[in-house]
Amino acid sequence: MTRATLSTHVLDIALGRPARGVGVALVGEDGSPIGQGTTGSDGRIADLCPGGVAPGSYRLVFEVEDYFGDREHLFNAVSLDLEIREARHHHVPLLIGPYACSSYRGS
């Protein structure tokens, strides 16, 4: 069976640079851990789940509290519920600031 792959990219829109050191986890519908990683100096995780994932529902969790550190901020974590329907590559970027966040389906 062909499996889907998943990557992400976290950008700090307030500072205008990649968000380095953000912990990211992919969990299944039942809360079981599927994959995890930490963004590098370029704010990216190229392959969150080596070996891929089967089509299904997942939660992508970005732990941003430590990233913000002493900066004033609203978000401790940002969670995105995903429905992966196709066995292809999925890129899910997160744009984060102390008081705002946004995401989209990347390429």
N, C-alpha and C positions, 0 to 999 in steps of 0.2 A: 504494500500500500504506500503510495506517495504521501508525504507529510508536508505540512506548511512550515515555513521558517518565519522568524520574527526578529526584527531589529528595531532600535529606537535611537533617538537623538534628543537630548535635552538642551534647550537654549535659554539662557537668562536674558529675557527681553528688557529688564531694567538696566542691566550692565552692558548689554550688547555683546555677549560672549558665550561660548559653550559653558554649560554647567558641569564642572568636573566633580567627581566623587559622589554622585547621586546613586543611592541604592535602588535597584529596580527588581521587582519580582513578578512572575506570572504564576497565577494560581488557578486551579480548576474550579468548576462550579461548586464543588464540595469543600473548597478551601484548601485543598491539597497543593503543596508546592510543585510546580512543573519546571520552572527555571528561574535563575536569578543572576544578577551581575551588578557591576558598578560602572558608571560612566567614566571614560578615560579623559585625557586632557582635551580631546576634541568633543566631549559631551556625548559620545556615541557608545553603544553596545551593538556590535555587528551581528552577533548571533546569541540571542537570549536563551535559546533552547537547543543546544547541539543535539542533532538527531531529529529535530522537528517536533511538531505537534499534530495530532489528528484534528480534523474539523470538529468544532464544538464551541461552547461558551467558556470564556475565560475572563479573569480580572487582571489587569495590568496595574501594578501599584508602584508609584514613584515616592520614595521616602525623602522628602525635601527638607525636613526640619533641621537635620545636621548640616545640610548644604547652606542654609540661610544663617546658621550660627547665631551671632549676636545681632544681626540685622533684624529690624522689626519686620514681622511677616504674619500673614493670616493662616497659611497652609502648613500643616505638618506632614501631610501626605496627600497625594492626588491619585485617585483610583479611576480607571476607565474600564468599563465592561465591554468586552469585545465578542463578536460572533464571527468566528473564522469558518467560512463556508467552502473555501477553495484551497486545494493543496498547491499553494504558490507562495512566493515571498510577500510578506506583509511588513511595511515600515510604518511605525506609529511614533511620530515626533511629539514632543511636549514643549510648548513655549510657556515659561514660568516667570513670574515676577512676584514680589512680596505680597501683592494684593490681587493678582489676576493670573489666569492660566487658560490655555487653549490647546487644542490638538487637532490633527487632521490625518487623513490617510495619505502617506507619502508614497514616493515611488522608489 
